[in-house]
Amino acid sequence: MQFTCDRCGKVIKGQRYIVKIHIFADFDGTIDVDENIDIDEIIRKTDGIPSSILEEEIHKEFTFSLCQRCKEIFSANPLNKILENMDVPDKIPPTE
């Protein structure tokens, strides 16, 4: 079976790396009850919205296949944050 890197698009030769991302709402085990909540209004606002979209507010998963180089890049900066005081090249040469 042949795999393609989901980041760079190249055919993966050699080791393949799997990245699984789970995004979920934090729940501390308690529910604050707001007596001003109008359940009927919430139902009207969400009527017609597919359940899959509503569920994404609570939980979403992603799975990606990465080549070795893209795994290294992802691992170094998984949130793709701007790295201050660093000159990051536009292209990173492949490992040998």
C-alpha positions as CSV (number, residue, x, y, z in Angstrom):
1,M,0.0,0.0,0.0
2,Q,1.3,3.5,-0.9
3,F,0.8,6.5,1.4
4,T,1.0,10.2,0.7
5,C,2.0,12.8,3.2
6,D,-1.0,14.9,4.2
7,R,1.3,18.0,4.7
8,C,3.6,18.1,1.7
9,G,1.8,15.7,-0.7
10,K,4.8,13.5,-1.4
11,V,4.6,9.7,-1.6
12,I,5.9,8.4,1.7
13,K,9.0,6.2,1.3
14,G,10.1,4.6,4.5
15,Q,8.6,5.3,7.9
16,R,5.1,6.9,8.0
17,Y,4.0,8.9,11.0
18,I,0.4,9.2,12.2
19,V,-0.8,12.4,13.9
20,K,-4.1,12.2,15.7
21,I,-5.7,15.4,17.0
22,H,-8.6,15.4,19.4
23,I,-10.3,18.7,20.1
24,F,-12.9,18.5,22.8
25,A,-14.7,20.9,25.1
26,D,-13.3,21.0,28.6
27,F,-15.9,19.9,31.2
28,D,-15.1,20.3,34.9
29,G,-18.0,18.0,36.0
30,T,-20.4,20.8,37.1
31,I,-23.2,22.5,35.2
32,D,-24.1,26.1,36.1
33,V,-27.8,26.4,35.9
34,D,-29.0,29.7,34.5
35,E,-32.6,30.2,35.3
36,N,-32.8,32.7,32.4
37,I,-32.1,30.0,29.8
38,D,-35.0,29.6,27.3
39,I,-34.8,26.0,26.1
40,D,-37.4,26.7,23.4
41,E,-35.2,29.5,22.0
42,I,-32.1,27.3,21.9
43,I,-34.2,24.6,20.0
44,R,-35.4,27.2,17.5
45,K,-31.8,28.5,17.0
46,T,-30.4,25.1,16.4
47,D,-33.4,23.7,14.3
48,G,-32.2,22.7,10.9
49,I,-28.5,22.7,11.8
50,P,-27.0,19.2,11.1
51,S,-26.1,17.3,14.2
52,S,-22.5,16.8,12.9
53,I,-22.0,20.6,13.0
54,L,-23.4,20.8,16.5
55,E,-21.3,17.9,17.7
56,E,-18.1,19.7,16.4
57,E,-18.7,22.3,19.2
58,I,-18.1,19.4,21.7
59,H,-15.7,17.1,19.9
60,K,-13.7,16.8,16.6
61,E,-11.0,14.4,15.5
62,F,-8.4,14.6,12.8
63,T,-5.9,11.9,11.6
64,F,-3.0,12.7,9.3
65,S,-0.2,10.7,7.7
66,L,3.2,12.5,7.7
67,C,6.5,11.7,6.1
68,Q,9.6,11.9,8.4
69,R,10.5,15.5,7.5
70,C,7.0,16.8,7.9
71,K,6.8,15.0,11.3
72,E,9.9,16.8,12.4
73,I,8.5,20.2,11.3
74,F,5.2,19.5,12.9
75,S,6.8,18.3,16.1
76,A,9.0,21.4,16.4
77,N,6.0,23.8,16.1
78,P,2.7,22.0,16.1
79,L,0.6,25.1,16.5
80,N,2.5,26.9,13.8
81,K,3.2,29.8,16.1
82,I,5.3,32.8,15.0
83,L,8.7,32.2,16.4
84,E,10.1,35.5,17.6
85,N,13.7,36.5,16.8
86,M,14.2,33.6,14.4
87,D,14.8,33.6,10.7
88,V,13.0,30.6,9.4
89,P,13.9,29.7,5.8
90,D,11.1,29.5,3.2
91,K,12.4,26.0,2.3
92,I,13.9,23.4,4.5
93,P,16.3,21.0,2.6
94,P,15.4,17.4,2.9
95,T,17.3,15.2,5.2
96,E,19.8,12.9,3.7
